[in-house]
Amino acid sequence: MSKHIGSINKDQHVYIAEKDDMKGIVRLLKGVSSWLQESRLKQWEFLNEGGEDPEIKQAIEDENTFVVKEGDDLIATFTLYEIQNPWDKNIWGQSSDDAFYLHRLSVDYSRLGTGLGRDVIVWMETYTKTQGMKRIRLDCVENNEKLNSIYQNLGYDYKGTNHEHCRYEKML
């Protein structure tokens, strides 16, 4: 049984991902990746080829990946790293502040436009504070105007662009 971490609402619950969640997580991520490619957004194209499968598996084993479920349905996933991975160091430079680095936030395609992504981020911010962290950092491709706008509207401060990725940070 997955470890229950919290609830977004009475029906949607957050768990630390387990090995049994791997297929569902990869399916969800690849579905979002396909949609991004169809939308001509150059983000996550390597996911469709299995490019991050080992990293996804390791993040699950290290209990850095979370799933949001409604009943038995996996409806969202995200990964929070307390320590920078090589990508974070490349985008942000070496840092040791009290920050979580958000990766692979994905919402099931059928839930797009329902506010679930926003609700997950708000929940994640509260969780971050309970873990003694002071900020969340994330990045997204600079040509994804909608996603950049979403992060800005949620109060994330634009911290510049590096390697065609916009960097955002929110102090909590």
DANORMO-V296567 format. One record per residue. RES is the residue in one small letter. NEAR is the number of other ideal C-beta (glycine too) atoms within 8 Angstrom. Layout:
RES_NEAR + RES_NEAR
This chain:
m_2 + s_10 + k_7 + h_7 + i_8 + g_9 + s_7 + i_11 + n_6 + k_4 + d_6 + q_13 + h_11 + v_13 + y_14 + i_9 + a_14 + e_9 + k_6 + d_4 + d_15 + m_11 + k_6 + g_9 + i_15 + v_10 + r_8 + l_13 + l_15 + k_10 + g_10 + v_12 + s_13 + s_9 + w_9 + l_12 + q_10 + e_6 + s_6 + r_5 + l_9 + k_6 + q_9 + w_9 + e_10 + f_7 + l_11 + n_10 + e_6 + g_6 + g_6 + e_10 + d_8 + p_6 + e_8 + i_15 + k_9 + q_8 + a_13 + i_15 + e_7 + d_6 + e_7 + n_9 + t_15 + f_12 + v_14 + v_15 + k_12 + e_8 + g_5 + d_3 + d_7 + l_12 + i_11 + a_15 + t_16 + f_13 + t_12 + l_13 + y_12 + e_8 + i_4 + q_10 + n_10 + p_6 + w_7 + d_12 + k_10 + n_8 + i_10 + w_12 + g_4 + q_5 + s_8 + s_3 + d_6 + d_6 + a_11 + f_13 + y_14 + l_11 + h_12 + r_10 + l_12 + s_10 + v_12 + d_13 + y_8 + s_4 + r_10 + l_8 + g_4 + t_5 + g_6 + l_14 + g_11 + r_9 + d_11 + v_14 + i_10 + v_9 + w_11 + m_13 + e_11 + t_9 + y_11 + t_13 + k_9 + t_6 + q_8 + g_5 + m_12 + k_7 + r_13 + i_16 + r_14 + l_13 + d_10 + c_12 + v_11 + e_9 + n_7 + n_11 + e_6 + k_6 + l_9 + n_12 + s_8 + i_10 + y_11 + q_10 + n_6 + l_10 + g_6 + y_11 + d_8 + y_9 + k_7 + g_6 + t_7 + n_9 + h_5 + e_6 + h_11 + c_11 + r_14 + y_14 + e_12 + k_11 + m_6 + l_9
